[in-house]
Amino acid sequence: MRELLGGKGANLAEMASIGLPVPPGFTVSTEVCTYFYDHERKYPSVLKKDVEQAVKQIEAQLGKKFGGGSNPLLVSVRSGARDSMPGMMDTILNLGLNDVTVEGLSTISN
């Protein structure tokens, strides 16, 4: 599974499969990275649609909306290579946080 999902993706999938509470999410497979480098640094044409669909599923599960002003969904993007590469890849936390969503978070936090 690590070859397909990378280290973090495989670990999350394994935790979910044994019933541990894992927040909803999705994994972009390592095949996308391979495709990117094999096709002049272009992503597969279906990737955007697949990511949009996965985000919609998370929105439905949590009752939140990515970019929404009243109950915004924030996500984290974490890289996970097939082999561990500590410190080599960036993590993006709170993707979706902007002037509109911060107001929504402020409202629901009170």
DSSP file (Angstrom, degrees, kcal/mol; ACC not computed):
  #  RESIDUE AA STRUCTURE BP1 BP2  ACC     N-H-->O    O-->H-N    N-H-->O    O-->H-N    TCO  KAPPA ALPHA  PHI   PSI    X-CA   Y-CA   Z-CA
    1    1 A M    >>        0   0    0      0, 0.0     4,-3.1     0, 0.0     3,-0.6   0.000 360.0 360.0 360.0 -34.1    0.0    0.0    0.0
    2    2 A R  H 3>  +     0   0    0      1,-0.2     4,-2.0     2,-0.2     8,-0.1   0.851 360.0  57.7 -60.6 -35.4    2.9    2.3    0.7
    3    3 A E  H 34 S+     0   0    0      1,-0.2    -1,-0.2     2,-0.2    79,-0.1   0.857 116.7  33.8 -63.4 -34.4    4.0    2.1   -2.9
    4    4 A L  H <4 S+     0   0    0     -3,-0.6    26,-3.2     2,-0.1    27,-0.5   0.869 131.6  27.4 -88.5 -41.5    0.7    3.4   -4.1
    5    5 A L  H  X S-     0   0    0     -4,-3.1     4,-0.7    24,-0.2    -3,-0.2   0.528 100.8-125.9-102.8  -7.5   -0.3    5.8   -1.3
    6    6 A G  H  X  -     0   0    0     -4,-2.0     4,-2.4    -5,-0.4    76,-0.3  -0.102  43.6 -63.0  77.7 171.6    3.0    7.0    0.1
    7    7 A G  H  > S+     0   0    0     74,-2.7     4,-2.2     2,-0.2     5,-0.2   0.943 133.8  39.1 -61.0 -54.6    4.0    6.7    3.7
    8    8 A K  H  > S+     0   0    0      1,-0.2     4,-2.6     2,-0.2     5,-0.2   0.914 117.0  50.4 -66.3 -43.3    1.4    9.1    5.3
    9    9 A G  H  X S+     0   0    0     -4,-0.7     4,-2.4     1,-0.2    -1,-0.2   0.909 111.9  47.7 -61.1 -42.9   -1.5    7.9    3.0
   10   10 A A  H  X S+     0   0    0     -4,-2.4     4,-2.3     2,-0.2    -1,-0.2   0.906 112.0  49.8 -65.7 -41.6   -0.8    4.3    3.8
   11   11 A N  H  X S+     0   0    0     -4,-2.2     4,-2.5    -5,-0.2    -2,-0.2   0.918 112.1  47.6 -64.2 -42.7   -0.6    4.9    7.5
   12   12 A L  H  X S+     0   0    0     -4,-2.6     4,-2.5     2,-0.2    -2,-0.2   0.917 112.2  49.7 -63.8 -42.7   -3.9    6.8    7.5
   13   13 A A  H  X S+     0   0    0     -4,-2.4     4,-2.2    -5,-0.2    -2,-0.2   0.897 111.6  49.0 -62.9 -40.2   -5.6    4.1    5.4
   14   14 A E  H  X S+     0   0    0     -4,-2.3     4,-1.2     2,-0.2    -2,-0.2   0.920 111.1  49.1 -66.4 -43.3   -4.3    1.4    7.8
   15   15 A M  H  <>S+     0   0    0     -4,-2.5     5,-2.3     1,-0.2     3,-0.4   0.922 112.7  48.0 -61.5 -43.5   -5.6    3.3   10.9
   16   16 A A  H ><5S+     0   0    0     -4,-2.5     3,-1.4     1,-0.2    -1,-0.2   0.890 107.6  56.2 -63.8 -38.7   -9.0    3.9    9.3
   17   17 A S  H 3<5S+     0   0    0     -4,-2.2    -1,-0.2     1,-0.3    -2,-0.2   0.755 107.2  48.7 -69.0 -23.1   -9.2    0.2    8.3
   18   18 A I  T 3<5S-     0   0    0     -4,-1.2    -1,-0.3    -3,-0.4    -2,-0.2   0.339 123.6-102.8 -98.7   8.0   -8.7   -1.0   11.9
   19   19 A G  T < 5 +     0   0    0     -3,-1.4    -3,-0.2     1,-0.3    -2,-0.1   0.566  68.0 149.0  91.1   9.0  -11.3    1.4   13.2
   20   20 A L      < -     0   0    0     -5,-2.3     2,-0.8    -6,-0.2    -1,-0.3  -0.498  60.1 -99.4 -72.7 147.4   -9.2    4.2   14.6
   21   21 A P        +     0   0    0      0, 0.0    -1,-0.1     0, 0.0    -5,-0.1  -0.558  52.6 170.7 -72.5 108.3  -10.8    7.7   14.4
   22   22 A V        -     0   0    0     -2,-0.8     3,-0.1    -6,-0.1    -3,-0.0  -0.971  36.5-113.7-118.4 129.8   -9.2    9.3   11.4
   23   23 A P        -     0   0    0      0, 0.0    -7,-0.1     0, 0.0     0, 0.0  -0.266  46.2 -90.5 -58.5 150.0  -10.6   12.6   10.1
   24   24 A P  S    S+     0   0    0      0, 0.0     2,-0.3     0, 0.0    34,-0.0  -0.307  70.0 127.6 -61.8 146.0  -12.1   12.4    6.6
   25   25 A G        -     0   0    0     -3,-0.1     2,-0.3    50,-0.1    -3,-0.0  -0.950  43.5-121.8-173.1-171.1   -9.7   13.0    3.8
   26   26 A F        -     0   0    0     -2,-0.3     2,-0.5     2,-0.0    25,-0.0  -0.979  14.1-133.2-150.6 160.2   -8.3   11.6    0.6
   27   27 A T        -     0   0    0     -2,-0.3     2,-0.6   -18,-0.0   -21,-0.1  -0.962   8.4-143.4-120.6 131.2   -5.0   10.6   -0.8
   28   28 A V        -     0   0    0     -2,-0.5   -19,-0.1   -23,-0.1     5,-0.1  -0.848  38.8-121.1 -87.9 121.8   -3.5   11.5   -4.2
   29   29 A S    >>  -     0   0    0     -2,-0.6     3,-1.4     1,-0.1     4,-0.7  -0.101  11.6-114.7 -68.1 161.2   -1.6    8.4   -5.2
   30   30 A T  H 3> S+     0   0    0    -26,-3.2     4,-2.1     1,-0.3     5,-0.2   0.710 111.4  75.4 -65.3 -19.7    2.1    8.3   -5.9
   31   31 A E  H 3> S+     0   0    0    -27,-0.5     4,-2.6     1,-0.2    -1,-0.3   0.817  88.7  58.5 -62.4 -29.3    1.0    7.4   -9.5
   32   32 A V  H <> S+     0   0    0     -3,-1.4     4,-2.6     2,-0.2    -1,-0.2   0.908 105.4  48.6 -66.3 -41.0    0.1   11.0  -10.0
   33   33 A C  H  X S+     0   0    0     -4,-0.7     4,-2.0     2,-0.2    -2,-0.2   0.926 112.2  48.6 -63.5 -44.6    3.7   12.0   -9.1
   34   34 A T  H  X S+     0   0    0     -4,-2.1     4,-1.8     1,-0.2    -2,-0.2   0.927 112.1  49.2 -60.6 -45.1    5.0    9.5  -11.6
   35   35 A Y  H  X S+     0   0    0     -4,-2.6     4,-1.3     1,-0.2     7,-0.3   0.925 107.2  56.5 -58.6 -46.2    2.6   10.7  -14.3
   36   36 A F  H  <>S+     0   0    0     -4,-2.6     5,-1.9     1,-0.2     6,-0.7   0.911 112.4  39.8 -54.0 -48.2    3.6   14.3  -13.6
   37   37 A Y  H  <5S+     0   0    0     -4,-2.0     3,-0.5     1,-0.2    -1,-0.2   0.766 115.0  52.5 -77.4 -24.3    7.3   13.6  -14.3
   38   38 A D  H  <5S+     0   0    0     -4,-1.8    -1,-0.2     1,-0.2    -2,-0.2   0.599 110.1  50.5 -83.0 -11.0    6.6   11.2  -17.2
   39   39 A H  T ><5S-     0   0    0     -4,-1.3     3,-0.7    -3,-0.5    -1,-0.2  -0.339 124.4 -86.2-127.4  51.0    4.4   13.8  -19.0
   40   40 A E  T 3 5S-     0   0    0     -3,-0.5    -3,-0.2     1,-0.2     3,-0.1   0.854  87.4 -56.0  52.0  43.9    6.4   17.0  -19.1
   41   41 A R  T 3 <S+     0   0    0     -5,-1.9     2,-0.4     1,-0.2    -1,-0.2   0.866 102.7 135.2  58.4  41.3    5.3   18.2  -15.6
   42   42 A K    <   -     0   0    0     -6,-0.7    -1,-0.2    -3,-0.7    -3,-0.2  -0.940  50.7-128.6-117.1 142.8    1.6   18.0  -16.5
   43   43 A Y        -     0   0    0     -2,-0.4   -10,-0.1     1,-0.1   -11,-0.0  -0.499  38.4 -86.3 -84.5 157.3   -1.0   16.4  -14.2
   44   44 A P    >   -     0   0    0      0, 0.0     3,-1.6     0, 0.0     4,-0.4  -0.353  38.4-121.3 -59.5 144.2   -3.5   13.8  -15.4
   45   45 A S  T 3  S+     0   0    0      1,-0.3     4,-0.4     2,-0.1     3,-0.3   0.764 110.2  53.7 -62.3 -25.7   -6.6   15.5  -16.9
   46   46 A V  T 3> S+     0   0    0      1,-0.2     4,-2.5     2,-0.1    -1,-0.3   0.555  83.8  88.9 -86.2  -7.2   -8.9   13.8  -14.4
   47   47 A L  H <> S+     0   0    0     -3,-1.6     4,-2.7     1,-0.2     5,-0.2   0.912  85.5  49.6 -60.8 -45.9   -7.0   15.0  -11.3
   48   48 A K  H  > S+     0   0    0     -4,-0.4     4,-2.6    -3,-0.3    -1,-0.2   0.933 113.8  45.9 -59.5 -46.6   -8.9   18.3  -10.9
   49   49 A K  H  > S+     0   0    0     -4,-0.4     4,-2.3     1,-0.2    -1,-0.2   0.906 112.9  50.6 -63.1 -42.1  -12.3   16.6  -11.2
   50   50 A D  H  X S+     0   0    0     -4,-2.5     4,-2.2     2,-0.2    -2,-0.2   0.905 112.0  46.5 -64.0 -42.0  -11.2   13.8   -8.8
   51   51 A V  H  X S+     0   0    0     -4,-2.7     4,-2.5     2,-0.2     5,-0.2   0.920 111.9  51.0 -67.0 -43.6  -10.0   16.3   -6.1
   52   52 A E  H  X S+     0   0    0     -4,-2.6     4,-2.1    -5,-0.2    -2,-0.2   0.909 111.6  48.1 -59.7 -41.6  -13.2   18.4   -6.5
   53   53 A Q  H  X S+     0   0    0     -4,-2.3     4,-1.8     2,-0.2    -1,-0.2   0.897 110.9  50.4 -66.0 -40.9  -15.3   15.3   -6.0
   54   54 A A  H  X S+     0   0    0     -4,-2.2     4,-1.9     2,-0.2    -2,-0.2   0.896 109.8  50.5 -64.7 -40.2  -13.3   14.2   -3.0
   55   55 A V  H  X S+     0   0    0     -4,-2.5     4,-2.7     1,-0.2    -1,-0.2   0.904 107.9  53.6 -64.5 -40.6  -13.6   17.7   -1.4
   56   56 A K  H  X S+     0   0    0     -4,-2.1     4,-2.3     1,-0.2    -1,-0.2   0.882 106.7  52.5 -61.3 -37.7  -17.4   17.5   -1.9
   57   57 A Q  H  X S+     0   0    0     -4,-1.8     4,-2.3     2,-0.2    -1,-0.2   0.914 110.3  47.2 -64.4 -42.0  -17.5   14.2   -0.1
   58   58 A I  H  X S+     0   0    0     -4,-1.9     4,-2.4     2,-0.2     6,-0.3   0.912 110.2  53.3 -65.4 -41.6  -15.7   15.7    2.9
   59   59 A E  H  X>S+     0   0    0     -4,-2.7     4,-2.0     1,-0.2     5,-1.2   0.927 110.7  47.3 -56.5 -45.3  -18.0   18.7    2.8
   60   60 A A  H  <5S+     0   0    0     -4,-2.3    -1,-0.2     1,-0.2    -2,-0.2   0.896 111.8  49.9 -65.6 -40.8  -21.0   16.3    2.9
   61   61 A Q  H  <5S+     0   0    0     -4,-2.3    -1,-0.2     1,-0.2    -2,-0.2   0.885 122.5  31.4 -64.3 -39.2  -19.5   14.2    5.7
   62   62 A L  H  <5S-     0   0    0     -4,-2.4    -2,-0.2     2,-0.2    -1,-0.2   0.573 100.2-124.8 -99.5 -11.0  -18.7   17.2    7.9
   63   63 A G  T  <5S+     0   0    0     -4,-2.0     2,-0.3     1,-0.3    -3,-0.2   0.826  72.1 119.8  69.0  30.3  -21.5   19.6    6.9
   64   64 A K      < -     0   0    0     -5,-1.2     2,-0.4    -6,-0.3    -1,-0.3  -0.792  56.9-135.0-122.3 165.7  -19.0   22.3    6.0
   65   65 A K  E >   -a   72   0A   0      6,-1.8     3,-2.3    -2,-0.3     8,-1.7  -0.986  20.1-122.8-127.8 125.3  -18.1   24.1    2.8
   66   66 A F  E 3  S+a   73   0A   0     -2,-0.4     8,-0.1     1,-0.3     3,-0.1  -0.511 104.7   6.6 -64.9 121.5  -14.6   24.7    1.5
   67   67 A G  T 3  S+     0   0    0      6,-0.6    -1,-0.3    -2,-0.4     2,-0.1   0.435  99.8 146.4  83.2  -0.4  -14.4   28.5    1.1
   68   68 A G    <   -     0   0    0     -3,-2.3    -1,-0.3     3,-0.2    36,-0.1  -0.362  45.7-146.1 -72.9 149.5  -17.7   28.9    2.8
   69   69 A G  S    S+     0   0    0      2,-0.1    -1,-0.1     1,-0.1    -2,-0.0   0.741  90.5  40.9 -87.2 -24.4  -18.4   31.9    5.0
   70   70 A S  S    S+     0   0    0      1,-0.2    38,-0.1    37,-0.1    -1,-0.1   0.835 134.6   6.1 -98.5 -33.9  -20.7   30.5    7.6
   71   71 A N  S    S-     0   0    0     -6,-0.1    -6,-1.8    36,-0.1    -1,-0.2  -0.525  85.0-164.3-146.2  71.9  -19.2   27.0    8.4
   72   72 A P  E     -a   65   0A   0      0, 0.0     2,-0.6     0, 0.0    -6,-0.2  -0.261  14.3-137.6 -73.0 145.0  -15.9   26.8    6.5
   73   73 A L  E     -a   66   0A   0     -8,-1.7    -6,-0.6    23,-0.1     2,-0.4  -0.873  20.2-169.0 -94.5 124.4  -14.0   23.6    5.8
   74   74 A L        -     0   0    0     -2,-0.6     2,-0.3    -8,-0.1    22,-0.2  -0.916   6.5-167.7-110.5 143.4  -10.3   23.9    6.3
   75   75 A V  E     -B   95   0B   0     20,-2.0    20,-3.1    -2,-0.4     2,-0.4  -0.879  15.8-136.4-128.1 160.8   -7.9   21.2    5.1
   76   76 A S  E     -     0   0B   0     -2,-0.3     2,-0.6    18,-0.2    17,-0.2  -0.932  12.0-151.4-113.5 142.2   -4.3   20.3    5.5
   77   77 A V  E     +B   92   0B   0     15,-3.0    15,-2.7    -2,-0.4     2,-0.4  -0.965  19.2 179.7-115.6 118.9   -2.1   19.1    2.6
   78   78 A R  E     -B   91   0B   0     -2,-0.6     2,-0.2    13,-0.2    13,-0.2  -0.965  20.4-136.6-124.7 134.5    0.7   16.8    3.6
   79   79 A S        -     0   0    0     11,-0.6     2,-0.2    -2,-0.4    10,-0.1  -0.553  20.3-179.2 -84.5 154.0    3.2   15.2    1.4
   80   80 A G        -     0   0    0     -2,-0.2   -71,-0.2   -73,-0.1     4,-0.1  -0.665   8.3-161.8-157.4  96.5    4.1   11.5    1.8
   81   81 A A        -     0   0    0      2,-0.2   -74,-2.7   -75,-0.2   -73,-0.2  -0.209  36.8-106.2 -72.5 167.2    6.7    9.9   -0.4
   82   82 A R  S    S+     0   0    0    -76,-0.3     2,-0.4   -79,-0.1    -1,-0.1   0.892 111.9  38.4 -58.9 -39.5    7.0    6.1   -0.8
   83   83 A D  S    S-     0   0    0    -80,-0.1    -2,-0.2   -77,-0.0   -76,-0.1  -0.890 105.6 -94.1-114.1 145.2   10.1    6.4    1.3
   84   84 A S        +     0   0    0     -2,-0.4    -2,-0.1     1,-0.1    -4,-0.0  -0.300  40.4 174.4 -60.4 134.3   10.5    8.7    4.3
   85   85 A M    >   -     0   0    0     -4,-0.1     3,-2.1     4,-0.0     4,-0.5  -0.518  18.5-157.0-138.8  66.8   12.2   12.0    3.5
   86   86 A P  T 3  S+     0   0    0      0, 0.0    -2,-0.0     0, 0.0     0, 0.0  -0.161  75.5   4.1 -53.8 133.3   12.0   14.0    6.7
   87   87 A G  T 3  S+     0   0    0      2,-0.2     3,-0.0     1,-0.1     0, 0.0   0.457 105.0  99.8  76.8   1.0   12.2   17.8    6.2
   88   88 A M  S <  S+     0   0    0     -3,-2.1     2,-0.4     1,-0.1    -1,-0.1   0.728  75.0  48.8 -93.7 -22.9   12.2   17.5    2.4
   89   89 A M  S    S-     0   0    0     -4,-0.5    -2,-0.2   -10,-0.1     2,-0.1  -0.923  79.0-118.8-126.4 147.1    8.5   18.3    1.6
   90   90 A D        -     0   0    0     -2,-0.4   -11,-0.6   -12,-0.1     2,-0.4  -0.383  14.2-148.1 -82.4 155.5    6.2   21.0    2.7
   91   91 A T  E     -B   78   0B   0    -13,-0.2     2,-0.6    -2,-0.1   -13,-0.2  -0.972   6.3-152.7-118.4 137.6    3.0   20.8    4.7
   92   92 A I  E     -B   77   0B   0    -15,-2.7   -15,-3.0    -2,-0.4     3,-0.3  -0.959  14.3-166.2-111.8 118.9    0.1   23.3    4.1
   93   93 A L  E     +     0   0B   0     -2,-0.6   -17,-0.2   -17,-0.2   -18,-0.0  -0.799  65.0  11.1-103.9 147.1   -2.1   23.8    7.1
   94   94 A N  E >  S-     0   0B   0     -2,-0.3     3,-1.8     1,-0.2     2,-0.2   0.850  73.7-174.4  59.3  39.9   -5.5   25.4    7.1
   95   95 A L  E 3  S+B   75   0B   0    -20,-3.1   -20,-2.0    -3,-0.3    -1,-0.2  -0.511  71.5  41.3 -63.2 128.9   -5.9   25.6    3.3
   96   96 A G  T 3  S+     0   0    0      1,-0.4     2,-0.5    -2,-0.2    -1,-0.3   0.269  79.3 133.1 110.3  -7.4   -9.1   27.6    2.7
   97   97 A L    <   +     0   0    0     -3,-1.8    -1,-0.4   -22,-0.1     2,-0.3  -0.663  26.7 134.8 -79.1 122.8   -8.4   30.2    5.4
   98   98 A N  S  > S-     0   0    0     -2,-0.5     4,-2.5    -3,-0.1     5,-0.3  -0.848  71.1 -72.8-151.6-174.3   -9.0   33.6    4.0
   99   99 A D  H  > S+     0   0    0     -2,-0.3     4,-0.9     1,-0.2    -2,-0.0   0.845 129.5  45.0 -59.2 -35.1  -10.8   36.9    5.0
  100  100 A V  H  > S+     0   0    0      2,-0.2     4,-1.6     1,-0.2     3,-0.3   0.940 115.2  44.6 -74.9 -48.4  -14.2   35.4    4.4
  101  101 A T  H  > S+     0   0    0      1,-0.2     4,-2.7    -5,-0.2     5,-0.2   0.832 106.9  59.2 -69.9 -30.7  -13.7   32.1    6.2
  102  102 A V  H  X S+     0   0    0     -4,-2.5     4,-2.0     1,-0.2    -1,-0.2   0.871 105.6  50.5 -66.0 -33.6  -11.9   33.7    9.2
  103  103 A E  H  X S+     0   0    0     -4,-0.9     4,-2.0    -3,-0.3    -1,-0.2   0.910 110.7  49.3 -66.5 -42.4  -15.1   35.7    9.8
  104  104 A G  H  X S+     0   0    0     -4,-1.6     4,-2.2     1,-0.2    -2,-0.2   0.905 111.1  49.1 -62.9 -41.7  -17.2   32.5    9.7
  105  105 A L  H  X S+     0   0    0     -4,-2.7     4,-1.3     1,-0.2    -1,-0.2   0.887 109.0  53.6 -64.2 -38.6  -14.8   30.8   12.1
  106  106 A S  H  X S+     0   0    0     -4,-2.0     4,-0.6    -5,-0.2    -1,-0.2   0.902 109.1  49.2 -61.9 -41.3  -15.0   33.7   14.4
  107  107 A T  H >< S+     0   0    0     -4,-2.0     3,-0.7     1,-0.2    -2,-0.2   0.922 114.2  42.7 -66.2 -45.5  -18.8   33.6   14.4
  108  108 A I  H 3< S+     0   0    0     -4,-2.2    -1,-0.2     1,-0.2    -2,-0.2   0.630 106.4  64.1 -79.6 -11.3  -19.1   29.8   15.1
  109  109 A S  H 3<        0   0    0     -4,-1.3    -1,-0.2     1,-0.2    -2,-0.2   0.644 360.0 360.0 -84.1 -15.3  -16.3   29.9   17.8
  110  110 A N    <<        0   0    0     -3,-0.7    -1,-0.2    -4,-0.6    -2,-0.1   0.484 360.0 360.0 -81.4 360.0  -18.3   32.2   20.1
